[in-house]
Amino acid sequence: MARTPKPAKRFPRALYEAELLRLQGQLVQLQEWVKASGARIVVIFEGRDAAGKGSAIKRVVEHLNPRVARIVALPAPTERERTQWYFQRYVEHLPAAGEIVLLDRSWYNRAGVERVMGFCTRQEYTRFLRQCPIFEELLVEDGIVLRKYWFSVSPQEQEKRFRERVENPLKQWKLSPMDLESISRWDDYSQAKDDMLVHTDTETAPWTIVESEDKRKARLNMIAHLLDSIPWEPVLRAPLAIPARPRGRGYVRPPRELDREVPDHAATLLAEKDRA
């Protein structure tokens, strides 16, 4: 009887946290360069359900200014948006000078879930495959830095993560009937992804695959690649000095008893702990 292979050992947490912090420090420097240079960056995160896209995005923006780096995760299109040019609702979310936009799923919905689930017609799908490389070439030609990441995960690991979400009340919101449908349509999604790469993995806007069986490795690999693929450089910031606090001018503030303060829930917890 063949033995079941042991699961791969996870990347060491201590090493992961140290390297993640170093990379996040570089992301902060990248942000300063974006602001100073007026660069425009778009990063697309695509992949299987539960492949780790969302957690990677969180690590990217964790220490960034939300006014500079913003996450765009669009809901299903409205009736009006369905009558627009397909790329139209994404255009309004593209960055201006000095901004970074991270797309948590993107216009590639048409090449994936819309094709597999029948949410678009064959004609709409083939038109997308024809127009998408042209659209992305126009973005790059206009000076936008475009990076596209596909997070890849095995069916076994995906199902494991689905089960974790079912059992964890804090993660159940991440799971939808559409996600579960992807289990029975695994091959359909595989073919859709492969067809998508054939038509949209171009020299101008190539796809980069992120193996995400181990989320820690996936995050480090993706962030390191992003930093290495953009020709940024550190920006010297003028040193800041905290001014001396001036002497008061005699203003008397109202008594604090008049304020409406939140109840001291933390003190209640401490009191309960002391009584236990």
C-alpha positions as CSV (number, residue, x, y, z in Angstrom):
1,M,0.0,0.0,0.0
2,A,1.5,3.4,-1.0
3,R,2.2,5.8,1.7
4,T,0.5,9.2,1.7
5,P,3.3,11.8,1.3
6,K,3.9,14.0,4.3
7,P,2.8,17.6,3.8
8,A,5.7,20.0,3.1
9,K,7.1,21.7,6.1
10,R,6.0,25.3,6.4
11,F,8.5,28.1,6.0
12,P,9.9,29.0,9.4
13,R,7.8,31.6,11.1
14,A,10.7,33.6,12.7
15,L,12.6,33.8,9.3
16,Y,9.3,34.7,7.6
17,E,8.5,37.5,10.0
18,A,12.0,39.0,9.8
19,E,12.1,38.9,6.0
20,L,8.6,40.2,5.7
21,L,9.4,43.2,7.9
22,R,12.5,43.9,5.8
23,L,10.5,43.8,2.6
24,Q,7.7,45.9,4.0
25,G,10.4,48.5,4.9
26,Q,11.4,48.5,1.2
27,L,7.7,48.9,0.2
28,V,7.5,52.0,2.3
29,Q,10.6,53.3,0.5
30,L,9.0,52.4,-2.8
31,Q,5.9,54.3,-1.8
32,E,8.1,57.4,-1.1
33,W,9.6,57.0,-4.6
34,V,6.1,56.7,-6.2
35,K,5.1,60.0,-4.5
36,A,8.2,61.8,-5.4
37,S,8.4,60.6,-9.0
38,G,4.7,60.7,-9.8
39,A,4.8,57.0,-10.9
40,R,1.6,55.1,-11.4
41,I,1.5,51.4,-10.4
42,V,-1.2,48.8,-10.9
43,V,-0.8,45.4,-9.4
44,I,-3.3,42.7,-10.3
45,F,-3.9,39.7,-8.0
46,E,-5.7,36.8,-9.6
47,G,-5.8,33.1,-8.9
48,R,-7.9,30.2,-7.5
49,D,-10.3,30.8,-4.6
50,A,-8.4,30.5,-1.3
51,A,-5.1,30.8,-3.1
52,G,-3.9,33.5,-0.7
53,K,-4.4,36.7,-2.8
54,G,-6.2,38.6,0.0
55,S,-3.6,37.8,2.6
56,A,-0.8,38.8,0.3
57,I,-2.5,42.1,-0.4
58,K,-2.8,42.7,3.3
59,R,0.9,42.3,3.8
60,V,1.7,44.6,1.0
61,V,-0.3,47.5,2.3
62,E,0.1,46.8,6.0
63,H,2.5,49.8,6.5
64,L,1.6,51.9,3.5
65,N,-0.4,55.1,3.4
66,P,-3.9,54.3,2.2
67,R,-4.0,57.7,0.4
68,V,-1.1,56.4,-1.8
69,A,-1.7,52.6,-1.9
70,R,-5.4,51.6,-2.2
71,I,-7.1,48.3,-2.7
72,V,-9.8,48.0,-5.3
73,A,-12.1,45.0,-5.0
74,L,-15.2,45.7,-7.2
75,P,-18.5,43.9,-6.5
76,A,-20.6,42.4,-9.3
77,P,-21.4,44.9,-12.0
78,T,-24.7,46.9,-11.8
79,E,-27.3,46.7,-14.5
80,R,-25.9,50.0,-15.9
81,E,-22.3,48.8,-15.8
82,R,-23.3,45.7,-17.7
83,T,-24.2,47.9,-20.7
84,Q,-20.9,49.7,-20.7
85,W,-17.7,48.9,-22.4
86,Y,-16.3,46.0,-20.3
87,F,-13.1,47.8,-19.2
88,Q,-15.0,51.1,-18.5
89,R,-15.7,50.5,-14.8
90,Y,-12.1,49.6,-14.1
91,V,-10.7,52.7,-15.9
92,E,-12.0,55.0,-13.2
93,H,-10.0,53.2,-10.5
94,L,-6.7,53.5,-12.3
95,P,-4.0,55.5,-10.4
96,A,-3.2,59.1,-10.9
97,A,0.4,60.3,-10.4
98,G,1.9,59.2,-7.1
99,E,-0.6,56.3,-6.5
100,I,-0.5,52.5,-6.3
101,V,-3.6,50.5,-7.0
102,L,-3.9,46.8,-6.0
103,L,-6.7,45.0,-7.8
104,D,-8.1,42.2,-5.7
105,R,-9.4,40.5,-8.8
106,S,-9.7,42.6,-11.9
107,W,-10.9,42.7,-15.5
108,Y,-9.7,39.1,-15.7
109,N,-13.0,38.1,-14.1
110,R,-14.2,37.7,-17.7
111,A,-11.6,35.2,-18.5
112,G,-12.3,33.2,-15.4
113,V,-15.5,33.1,-13.4
114,E,-17.6,34.8,-16.0
115,R,-16.5,32.3,-18.7
116,V,-16.8,29.2,-16.5
117,M,-20.1,30.1,-14.8
118,G,-21.7,31.4,-18.0
119,F,-22.0,35.0,-16.9
120,C,-20.9,36.3,-20.3
121,T,-21.6,35.2,-23.8
122,R,-19.1,33.5,-26.1
123,Q,-18.9,36.7,-28.1
124,E,-18.2,38.8,-25.0
125,Y,-15.5,36.4,-23.9
126,T,-13.7,36.3,-27.3
127,R,-13.9,40.1,-27.6
128,F,-12.2,40.3,-24.2
129,L,-9.3,38.1,-25.2
130,R,-8.8,40.2,-28.3
131,Q,-9.1,43.6,-26.5
132,C,-7.3,42.9,-23.2
133,P,-3.7,42.8,-24.6
134,I,-4.5,46.0,-26.5
135,F,-6.0,47.7,-23.4
136,E,-3.0,46.7,-21.3
137,E,-0.5,47.8,-23.9
138,L,-2.2,51.3,-23.9
139,L,-1.9,51.4,-20.1
140,V,1.8,50.6,-20.3
141,E,2.4,52.9,-23.2
142,D,0.9,55.7,-21.2
143,G,3.4,55.1,-18.4
144,I,1.5,52.9,-16.0
145,V,3.6,50.2,-14.3
146,L,1.5,47.0,-14.6
147,R,2.3,43.8,-12.7
148,K,0.1,40.7,-12.9
149,Y,0.3,37.9,-10.4
150,W,-1.5,34.5,-10.6
151,F,-1.6,32.7,-7.2
152,S,-1.6,28.9,-7.8
153,V,-2.7,26.3,-5.3
154,S,-3.4,22.6,-5.5
155,P,-6.9,21.1,-5.2
156,Q,-5.9,19.4,-1.9
157,E,-4.7,22.7,-0.3
158,Q,-7.7,24.6,-1.6
159,E,-10.1,22.2,0.0
160,K,-8.1,22.3,3.2
161,R,-8.4,26.1,3.3
162,F,-12.1,25.9,2.5
163,R,-12.7,23.5,5.5
164,E,-10.8,25.9,7.7
165,R,-13.1,28.7,6.7
166,V,-16.2,26.6,7.3
167,E,-15.0,25.8,10.8
168,N,-13.8,29.3,11.8
169,P,-16.6,31.8,12.5
170,L,-14.1,34.7,11.8
171,K,-13.4,33.4,8.3
172,Q,-16.8,32.1,7.2
173,W,-17.5,35.4,5.4
174,K,-14.7,34.5,3.0
175,L,-16.6,31.5,1.7
176,S,-19.5,31.8,-0.7
177,P,-21.5,29.2,-2.8
178,M,-19.5,30.4,-5.8
179,D,-16.3,29.4,-4.1
180,L,-17.6,26.0,-3.3
181,E,-18.7,25.6,-6.9
182,S,-15.0,26.0,-8.0
183,I,-14.4,22.5,-6.5
184,S,-16.6,20.7,-8.9
185,R,-15.4,22.9,-11.8
186,W,-11.7,22.6,-11.1
187,D,-10.9,21.4,-14.7
188,D,-13.0,24.1,-16.2
189,Y,-11.2,26.8,-14.2
190,S,-7.8,25.1,-15.2
191,Q,-8.6,25.3,-18.8
192,A,-9.9,28.9,-18.5
193,K,-6.7,29.9,-16.8
194,D,-4.5,28.2,-19.4
195,D,-6.5,29.8,-22.3
196,M,-6.2,33.2,-20.6
197,L,-2.4,32.9,-20.3
198,V,-2.1,32.0,-24.0
199,H,-3.9,35.2,-25.0
200,T,-2.8,37.7,-22.3
201,D,0.7,36.7,-21.2
202,T,2.5,39.2,-23.4
203,E,5.9,40.8,-23.5
204,T,4.3,44.1,-22.6
205,A,2.2,42.8,-19.7
206,P,3.5,39.3,-18.7
207,W,1.9,37.1,-16.0
208,T,4.0,36.0,-13.1
209,I,3.0,32.8,-11.3
210,V,3.1,32.6,-7.5
211,E,3.1,29.1,-6.1
212,S,1.1,29.5,-2.9
213,E,0.9,26.0,-1.2
214,D,2.8,27.8,1.6
215,K,1.4,31.2,2.1
216,R,4.4,32.5,3.9
217,K,6.7,31.7,1.0
218,A,4.1,33.0,-1.5
219,R,4.0,36.4,0.2
220,L,7.7,36.8,0.4
221,N,8.3,35.7,-3.2
222,M,5.6,37.9,-4.5
223,I,6.7,41.1,-2.6
224,A,10.3,40.5,-3.4
225,H,9.5,40.1,-7.1
226,L,7.4,43.3,-7.1
227,L,10.2,45.3,-5.5
228,D,12.9,43.8,-7.9
229,S,10.8,44.4,-11.0
230,I,10.3,48.1,-10.6
231,P,13.2,50.4,-11.2
232,W,12.7,52.5,-8.0
233,E,15.3,54.1,-5.8
234,P,15.3,55.4,-2.2
235,V,14.2,59.0,-1.7
236,L,15.9,61.1,0.9
237,R,13.4,62.7,3.1
238,A,14.0,66.0,4.9
239,P,14.7,65.3,8.6
240,L,11.8,66.1,10.9
241,A,12.2,67.8,14.3
242,I,9.5,67.8,16.9
243,P,9.0,71.4,18.0
244,A,9.1,72.4,21.6
245,R,5.7,72.7,23.2
246,P,4.8,76.3,23.8
247,R,3.6,77.6,27.2
248,G,-0.1,77.6,27.7
249,R,-2.0,80.8,27.3
250,G,-4.3,80.2,30.3
251,Y,-7.2,78.5,28.5
252,V,-9.2,76.3,30.9
253,R,-10.9,73.3,29.3
254,P,-14.4,72.0,30.4
255,P,-14.4,69.3,33.1
256,R,-13.8,65.8,31.7
257,E,-16.9,64.6,33.5
258,L,-18.9,66.4,30.8
259,D,-17.4,64.2,28.1
260,R,-19.2,61.1,26.8
261,E,-16.5,58.4,27.1
262,V,-16.7,54.8,26.0
263,P,-17.2,52.4,28.9
264,D,-13.9,51.1,30.3
265,H,-14.3,47.5,29.0
266,A,-10.6,46.8,29.5
267,A,-10.9,47.6,33.2
268,T,-13.8,45.2,33.5
269,L,-11.7,42.4,32.0
270,L,-8.9,43.1,34.5
271,A,-11.3,43.1,37.4
272,E,-12.7,39.7,36.2
273,K,-9.2,38.4,35.9
274,D,-8.3,39.4,39.4
275,R,-11.4,37.8,40.8
276,A,-10.8,34.5,39.0
